[in-house]
Amino acid sequence: MTEVKFYDNVDDELLKFAVIIAKAQNQYVFCKHKHRETWEIPGGHREHGENIVDTAKRELYEETGALEFDIQPVCIYSVTEPDKLEGNRESFGMLFFADVKCFETELHSEIEKITIIEELPEKWTYPNIQPHLIEEAKNRGYL
């Protein structure tokens, strides 16, 4: 079973992902990957030597076309998923919140489209992870 935990601090080198809960005009911004039929929060892998804040900014731009935005860290999260070979593996990421002011007109990545909606989507790409991230951001006063 997938387990999501939240932390205030971990060693920087443990942070492998940046996930960005984005809003535009006080509505949620979600992405749809070209090869999926589900919706997800923008985010992705940290590149070697990249600052985690720069990862968040890059991923937000690549996946939504956000050109102008305010972004801030919310907290660190971890996901533990069972692995048949290694037991449970815990991976860490930084959760961010962004208020997007304007978007580019075209997307240039693996993302097919974005949607800007008031309510959370029904069909999640990561239903065992991303709703927990949104709930934690709400609990910490970001949403």
C-alpha positions in Angstrom: 0.0 0.0 0.0 1.3 3.5 -0.9 2.0 5.7 2.1 2.5 9.5 2.0 4.3 11.3 4.9 5.1 15.0 5.4 8.3 16.6 6.9 9.6 20.0 7.6 13.2 19.1 6.9 15.3 16.4 5.3 18.8 16.4 3.7 18.7 18.3 0.4 20.2 15.4 -1.5 17.2 13.2 -0.7 14.9 15.5 -2.6 14.3 13.8 -6.0 11.0 15.4 -7.1 9.3 18.8 -7.1 5.5 18.9 -7.3 3.6 22.2 -7.7 0.0 22.8 -6.7 -0.8 25.6 -9.0 -3.7 28.0 -9.1 -4.7 30.6 -11.7 -7.4 33.1 -10.9 -8.0 31.1 -7.7 -8.7 27.9 -9.7 -6.6 24.7 -9.8 -4.3 24.0 -12.7 -4.0 20.4 -13.8 -2.1 18.7 -16.6 -3.0 15.8 -18.9 -0.1 13.7 -20.3 -0.2 12.8 -24.0 -0.3 9.1 -23.2 -2.8 9.1 -20.3 -6.5 9.8 -19.8 -6.1 11.2 -16.3 -5.2 14.5 -14.6 -2.2 15.3 -12.5 -0.5 18.1 -10.5 2.5 19.6 -12.4 5.8 18.2 -11.3 8.8 16.0 -12.0 12.3 14.8 -11.4 15.1 16.9 -10.2 18.1 17.1 -12.6 21.6 16.4 -11.4 23.0 19.5 -9.6 19.7 21.4 -9.9 18.4 23.4 -7.0 15.0 22.0 -6.0 13.3 25.5 -6.4 14.7 25.6 -9.9 13.3 22.2 -10.5 9.8 23.4 -9.4 10.0 26.5 -11.7 11.2 24.4 -14.7 8.6 21.7 -14.2 5.8 24.3 -13.8 6.8 26.0 -17.0 7.4 22.8 -19.0 4.1 21.2 -17.9 1.7 24.2 -17.9 3.4 26.9 -19.9 3.3 29.2 -16.9 5.4 32.3 -17.7 4.7 34.5 -14.7 4.1 33.2 -11.3 4.8 33.4 -7.6 6.0 30.1 -6.1 6.8 29.0 -2.5 7.7 25.8 -0.8 4.9 24.1 1.3 6.7 21.2 2.8 8.7 18.0 2.1 6.8 14.8 1.4 7.7 11.2 1.0 6.1 8.3 -0.8 6.7 4.8 0.3 5.5 2.1 -2.1 6.0 -1.6 -1.8 8.7 -3.0 -4.0 8.7 -6.8 -4.6 12.5 -6.9 -4.7 13.6 -4.3 -2.2 10.7 -4.1 0.3 9.4 -0.6 1.0 11.2 2.2 -0.7 10.8 5.8 0.5 11.3 8.6 -2.0 11.3 12.3 -1.1 10.1 15.4 -2.9 9.4 19.1 -2.2 5.8 20.3 -2.4 5.3 23.8 -3.7 2.4 26.2 -4.2 2.3 28.6 -7.2 0.0 31.4 -8.1 0.2 31.7 -11.9 -0.4 35.1 -13.5 -0.1 34.2 -17.2 0.6 31.2 -19.5 2.3 30.7 -22.8 -0.1 29.9 -25.6 1.5 26.5 -26.6 2.9 23.6 -24.5 6.3 22.2 -25.5 6.5 18.9 -23.5 4.9 15.6 -23.0 1.8 17.3 -21.7 -1.1 17.3 -24.1 -3.2 20.0 -22.3 -3.9 21.8 -19.1 -7.2 22.6 -17.5 -8.0 25.3 -15.0 -10.9 24.2 -12.8 -12.6 25.1 -9.5 -13.1 21.6 -8.3 -10.6 18.7 -8.0 -10.7 16.2 -10.9 -12.3 12.8 -10.6 -9.7 10.9 -12.6 -6.2 11.3 -11.1 -3.0 9.9 -12.5 -1.7 9.4 -9.0 -4.8 8.9 -6.8 -2.9 7.4 -3.9 -0.5 10.4 -3.7 -1.7 13.7 -5.1 -5.0 14.2 -3.2 -2.9 13.8 0.0 -0.6 16.6 -1.2 -3.5 18.9 -1.8 -5.0 18.1 1.6 -1.6 18.8 3.3 -1.3 22.2 1.5 -4.9 23.0 2.7 -3.9 22.0 6.3 -0.9 24.3 6.1 -3.0 27.3 4.9 -1.9 27.4 1.3 -5.3 26.6 -0.3 
